[in-house]
């Protein structure tokens, strides 16, 4: 390991135990804005001078940022989480920066949260809560629906989507799944079939250039009237304007979003006025357990790369091979 490793930390959910462990590897430099916001591209370019490791949140690690880091001494970009849509992997690979992530650490937390949002929408729990707090008692008028017997469309059948599907199956739901990267699961269906048949649609895809606004105006018109939609993946997979139109027209019965196209919103979100919409601040994976597991994965992979070994979870294995890092 280098005698004086410098570690820049931008992730907003990192906790003290990880900082303490990182400080035993080298000098830890937290982002001055870590508690309040992500950094801009210009701020990152400046901050990555003479840095060996970045523990990254959702800041924009663009080609320009990565080139600046690599031209100095950046070796490892450890994403504190599962999503990689804010990291230009092609640029990182060209710059020979090893990118790592924690693909399974928050899976349980996100899956549980998604199931919770589905049940909250079906049973109208937030609406009931607000009514009672406002002095009302709508015991007979606020009727909900059960998950038992419903068809649930799972968009993205990776680790999280599969766990959601398995949990809801145990609760009596029928599962349809759309995932263009899978071929052998009997629950797989076309996106059109999923949209037209599902009472509940829950999104668990990674964001790519191919699925931005995967669910837009056309897709909302296909949905069953009275369906509900949950997104705990990435905001840009949904077209929020199309969702707003679908809610205004009563085409869908409700939506729950833990992720937005722009985070955080610059002011009151246009969807906040709907009583049948739940908005949460990208907290599906933010549990004590998931944070601890993610920290352990991030720490282990940083140690491995700095020690000349291959990381457990490389996002660009081509660099691992090019650098000759062995397991």
C-alpha positions as CSV (number, residue, x, y, z in Angstrom):
1,X,0.0,0.0,0.0
2,X,1.1,3.6,-0.6
3,X,2.6,5.2,2.5
4,X,0.1,8.0,2.5
5,X,-3.2,6.9,1.0
6,X,-5.7,9.7,0.6
7,X,-9.4,8.8,0.6
8,X,-12.1,11.2,-0.5
9,X,-15.6,10.5,0.8
10,X,-18.8,11.9,-0.8
11,X,-21.4,9.3,0.1
12,X,-24.1,10.9,2.3
13,X,-25.1,7.7,4.2
14,X,-21.7,6.6,5.3
15,X,-21.4,6.3,9.1
16,X,-18.7,6.7,11.7
17,X,-17.6,3.1,11.8
18,X,-16.6,3.2,8.1
19,X,-14.8,6.5,8.6
20,X,-12.9,4.9,11.5
21,X,-11.9,1.9,9.5
22,X,-10.9,4.0,6.5
23,X,-8.7,6.2,8.7
24,X,-6.6,3.1,9.5
25,X,-5.9,2.8,5.8
26,X,-5.0,6.4,5.1
27,X,-6.1,10.1,5.4
28,X,-9.8,10.5,5.1
29,X,-11.2,13.6,3.5
30,X,-14.9,14.0,3.7
31,X,-16.7,16.2,1.2
32,X,-17.6,19.5,2.8
33,X,-21.1,19.3,1.4
34,X,-21.6,15.5,2.2
35,X,-24.4,16.1,4.7
36,X,-26.5,18.4,2.4
37,X,-25.9,17.7,-1.3
38,X,-23.9,16.0,-4.0
39,X,-21.0,17.8,-5.5
40,X,-20.9,19.4,-8.9
41,X,-18.6,18.2,-11.7
42,X,-16.3,21.2,-11.2
43,X,-16.1,20.5,-7.4
44,X,-15.2,16.9,-8.1
45,X,-12.5,17.8,-10.5
46,X,-10.9,20.0,-7.9
47,X,-11.4,17.5,-5.1
48,X,-9.9,14.5,-6.8
49,X,-6.4,16.1,-7.1
50,X,-3.9,13.9,-5.2
51,X,-6.6,11.4,-4.1
52,X,-6.1,7.6,-4.3
53,X,-9.5,6.4,-3.4
54,X,-13.1,7.8,-3.6
55,X,-15.9,6.4,-1.6
56,X,-18.7,7.7,-3.8
57,X,-22.3,8.6,-3.3
58,X,-24.5,9.7,-6.2
59,X,-22.3,12.5,-7.4
60,X,-21.6,12.9,-11.1
61,X,-18.4,10.9,-11.9
62,X,-18.3,11.9,-15.5
63,X,-15.6,11.4,-18.1
64,X,-14.1,14.8,-17.2
65,X,-14.1,14.0,-13.5
66,X,-12.5,10.6,-13.9
67,X,-9.9,11.9,-16.4
68,X,-8.9,14.5,-13.8
69,X,-8.7,11.9,-11.1
70,X,-6.7,9.4,-13.2
71,X,-4.3,12.1,-14.4
72,X,-3.4,12.6,-10.7
73,X,-3.4,9.3,-8.8
74,X,-6.9,7.9,-8.5
75,X,-6.9,4.1,-8.3
76,X,-10.3,3.1,-6.9
77,X,-13.8,4.5,-7.1
78,X,-15.8,2.6,-4.5
79,X,-19.5,3.3,-5.0
80,X,-21.3,3.2,-1.7
81,X,-24.4,1.4,-3.0
82,X,-25.8,-0.6,-5.9
83,X,-26.5,2.0,-8.6
84,X,-23.8,2.9,-11.1
85,X,-25.8,5.3,-13.3
86,X,-23.8,8.3,-12.0
87,X,-20.5,6.7,-13.0
88,X,-19.1,6.7,-16.5
89,X,-17.8,3.2,-16.5
90,X,-16.4,3.5,-20.0
91,X,-14.3,6.5,-19.0
92,X,-13.2,4.8,-15.8
93,X,-12.1,1.8,-17.7
94,X,-10.1,3.9,-20.2
95,X,-8.5,5.7,-17.3
96,X,-7.7,2.4,-15.6
97,X,-9.6,3.3,-12.4
98,X,-11.1,0.3,-10.7
99,X,-14.8,0.8,-9.9
100,X,-16.4,-1.3,-7.2
101,X,-19.9,-1.4,-5.8
102,X,-22.1,-3.3,-3.4
103,X,-24.7,-5.0,-5.5
104,X,-26.4,-7.1,-2.8
105,X,-25.8,-5.2,0.4
106,X,-29.1,-3.3,0.4
107,X,-31.3,-5.8,-1.4
108,X,-33.2,-6.9,1.6
109,X,-33.9,-3.3,2.7
110,X,-35.1,-2.2,-0.7
111,X,-37.2,-5.2,-1.2
112,X,-38.9,-4.8,2.2
113,X,-39.5,-1.1,1.5
114,X,-41.1,-1.8,-1.9
115,X,-43.4,-4.4,-0.3
116,X,-44.3,-1.9,2.4
117,X,-45.1,0.8,-0.2
118,X,-47.3,-1.6,-2.1
119,X,-49.3,-2.5,1.0
120,X,-49.5,1.1,2.1
121,X,-51.0,2.1,-1.3
122,X,-53.4,-0.8,-1.4
123,X,-54.7,-0.2,2.1
124,X,-54.5,3.6,1.8
125,X,-52.5,3.8,5.0
126,X,-51.0,7.4,4.5
127,X,-54.5,8.7,3.6
128,X,-56.0,7.1,6.7
129,X,-53.2,8.5,8.9
130,X,-53.7,12.1,7.6
131,X,-57.4,11.8,8.1
132,X,-57.2,10.8,11.7
133,X,-54.6,13.4,12.4
134,X,-56.9,16.0,10.9
135,X,-59.7,15.0,13.3
136,X,-61.6,12.8,10.9
137,X,-62.6,9.1,11.4
138,X,-63.4,7.6,7.9
139,X,-63.7,4.1,9.2
140,X,-66.3,3.0,6.6
141,X,-65.5,5.2,3.6
142,X,-61.7,4.5,3.4
143,X,-61.8,1.0,1.9
144,X,-58.6,-0.7,0.8
145,X,-57.7,-3.7,-1.2
146,X,-55.8,-7.0,-0.5
147,X,-52.6,-8.2,-2.2
148,X,-54.0,-11.7,-2.1
149,X,-55.2,-12.7,-5.5
150,X,-53.8,-9.7,-7.3
151,X,-51.4,-9.8,-10.3
152,X,-48.1,-8.0,-9.6
153,X,-45.9,-6.9,-12.4
154,X,-42.2,-6.8,-11.5
155,X,-40.1,-4.8,-13.8
156,X,-36.5,-6.0,-13.4
157,X,-36.0,-9.5,-11.9
158,X,-32.6,-9.1,-10.4
159,X,-31.8,-9.7,-6.7
160,X,-34.3,-7.1,-5.4
161,X,-37.1,-7.8,-7.9
162,X,-36.8,-11.6,-7.3
163,X,-37.0,-11.1,-3.5
164,X,-40.1,-8.8,-3.9
165,X,-41.7,-11.4,-6.2
166,X,-41.0,-14.3,-3.8
167,X,-42.4,-12.3,-0.8
168,X,-45.6,-11.3,-2.6
169,X,-46.1,-14.9,-3.9
170,X,-46.1,-16.0,-0.3
171,X,-48.9,-13.4,0.3
172,X,-51.0,-14.9,-2.5
173,X,-50.1,-12.7,-5.4
174,X,-49.6,-13.9,-9.0
175,X,-46.3,-12.6,-10.5
176,X,-45.5,-11.4,-14.0
177,X,-42.0,-10.2,-14.6
178,X,-40.3,-8.2,-17.4
179,X,-36.6,-8.5,-17.7
180,X,-34.9,-8.4,-21.2
181,X,-31.7,-9.9,-19.7
182,X,-33.4,-13.2,-18.5
183,X,-34.8,-16.0,-20.6
184,X,-35.6,-19.0,-18.3
185,X,-37.9,-17.8,-15.6
186,X,-41.5,-19.0,-16.0
187,X,-42.9,-15.7,-14.7
188,X,-41.4,-13.7,-17.6
189,X,-43.7,-11.8,-19.9
190,X,-43.5,-9.0,-22.4
191,X,-43.7,-5.5,-21.0
192,X,-47.1,-5.0,-22.8
193,X,-48.5,-8.2,-21.2
194,X,-47.2,-7.0,-17.8
195,X,-48.7,-3.6,-18.1
196,X,-52.1,-4.7,-19.4
197,X,-52.5,-7.5,-16.8
198,X,-51.1,-6.2,-13.5
199,X,-53.0,-4.7,-10.6
200,X,-49.7,-3.6,-9.1
201,X,-46.5,-2.7,-10.9
202,X,-43.2,-2.4,-9.1
203,X,-40.0,-1.2,-10.7
204,X,-36.6,-2.7,-9.9
205,X,-34.4,-2.2,-13.0
206,X,-31.1,-0.5,-13.1
207,X,-31.2,2.7,-15.1
208,X,-29.6,2.5,-18.5
209,X,-29.8,4.6,-21.7
210,X,-32.2,2.0,-23.1
211,X,-34.8,2.2,-20.3
212,X,-34.9,5.9,-19.6
213,X,-38.7,6.7,-19.5
214,X,-39.4,3.0,-20.0
215,X,-42.8,3.8,-18.6
216,X,-44.2,6.8,-20.3
217,X,-47.5,8.1,-21.7
218,X,-48.0,5.1,-24.0
219,X,-47.3,2.6,-21.2
220,X,-49.7,4.4,-18.8
221,X,-52.5,4.1,-21.3
222,X,-51.9,0.3,-21.4
223,X,-52.3,-0.2,-17.6
224,X,-55.3,-1.6,-16.0
225,X,-57.6,1.1,-14.7
226,X,-57.2,1.1,-10.9
227,X,-53.6,-0.2,-11.0
228,X,-50.9,1.2,-8.7
229,X,-47.3,1.9,-9.4
230,X,-44.2,1.7,-7.1
231,X,-40.7,2.8,-8.0
232,X,-37.8,2.1,-5.7
233,X,-35.2,1.8,-8.5
234,X,-34.3,5.1,-10.4
235,X,-36.5,8.1,-11.0
236,X,-35.8,8.4,-14.7
237,X,-37.2,5.0,-15.5
238,X,-40.6,6.7,-15.2
239,X,-41.8,9.8,-17.1
240,X,-43.1,11.8,-14.2
241,X,-45.2,14.1,-16.4
242,X,-46.9,11.1,-17.9
243,X,-47.5,9.7,-14.4
244,X,-49.1,13.0,-13.3
245,X,-51.5,12.9,-16.3
246,X,-52.4,9.3,-15.5
247,X,-53.2,10.3,-11.9
248,X,-55.2,13.4,-13.0
249,X,-57.2,11.3,-15.4
250,X,-57.8,8.6,-12.8
251,X,-56.2,6.0,-15.1
252,X,-54.2,4.6,-12.1
253,X,-55.2,4.5,-8.5
254,X,-52.0,5.6,-6.9
255,X,-48.2,5.7,-7.0
256,X,-45.4,5.5,-4.5
257,X,-42.0,6.9,-5.5
258,X,-38.8,6.6,-3.4
259,X,-36.8,8.0,-6.4
260,X,-37.4,11.0,-8.6
261,X,-36.0,12.2,-11.9
262,X,-34.4,15.2,-10.1
263,X,-33.1,14.6,-6.6
264,X,-33.7,16.5,-4.5
265,X,-36.5,18.5,-6.2
266,X,-35.9,22.2,-6.3
267,X,-39.3,22.9,-4.6
268,X,-42.6,21.3,-3.8
269,X,-42.9,18.3,-6.2
270,X,-45.9,18.4,-8.6
271,X,-47.0,14.9,-7.5
272,X,-47.1,16.0,-3.8
273,X,-50.7,17.4,-4.2
274,X,-52.1,13.9,-4.8
275,X,-53.5,12.2,-1.7
276,X,-52.9,8.8,-3.4
277,X,-49.2,9.4,-4.0
278,X,-46.5,8.5,-1.5
279,X,-43.1,10.3,-1.9
280,X,-40.1,9.3,0.1
281,X,-36.5,10.7,-0.1
282,X,-34.6,7.8,-1.7
283,X,-34.4,5.9,1.6
284,X,-35.4,2.3,0.5
285,X,-31.9,1.1,1.0
286,X,-31.1,3.2,4.1
287,X,-31.3,0.9,7.0
288,X,-28.7,0.3,9.7
289,X,-28.2,-3.2,8.5
290,X,-27.8,-2.3,4.8
291,X,-25.4,0.6,5.7
292,X,-23.3,-1.8,7.7
293,X,-23.2,-4.4,5.0
294,X,-22.4,-1.8,2.3
295,X,-19.6,-0.4,4.4
296,X,-18.0,-3.8,4.9
297,X,-18.1,-4.5,1.1
298,X,-16.7,-1.1,0.3
299,X,-13.9,-1.4,2.9
300,X,-12.9,-4.9,1.8
301,X,-12.7,-4.0,-1.9
302,X,-10.6,-0.9,-1.2
303,X,-8.2,-2.9,0.9
304,X,-8.0,-5.6,-1.8
305,X,-7.2,-3.2,-4.7
306,X,-4.7,-1.2,-2.7
307,X,-3.1,-4.4,-1.7
308,X,-2.7,-5.6,-5.3
309,X,-5.7,-8.0,-5.3
310,X,-8.9,-8.2,-7.3
311,X,-12.0,-6.7,-5.6
312,X,-14.9,-8.9,-4.8
313,X,-17.4,-6.7,-6.8
314,X,-15.7,-5.0,-9.7
315,X,-18.0,-3.0,-12.0
316,X,-15.3,-2.9,-14.7
317,X,-13.4,-6.2,-14.5
318,X,-11.5,-5.3,-17.7
319,X,-9.4,-2.9,-15.5
320,X,-8.8,-5.6,-12.9
321,X,-7.5,-7.9,-15.7
322,X,-5.4,-5.1,-17.2
323,X,-3.8,-4.3,-13.9
324,X,-3.0,-7.9,-13.3
325,X,-4.9,-8.0,-10.0
326,X,-5.4,-11.6,-8.8
327,X,-7.9,-13.1,-6.4
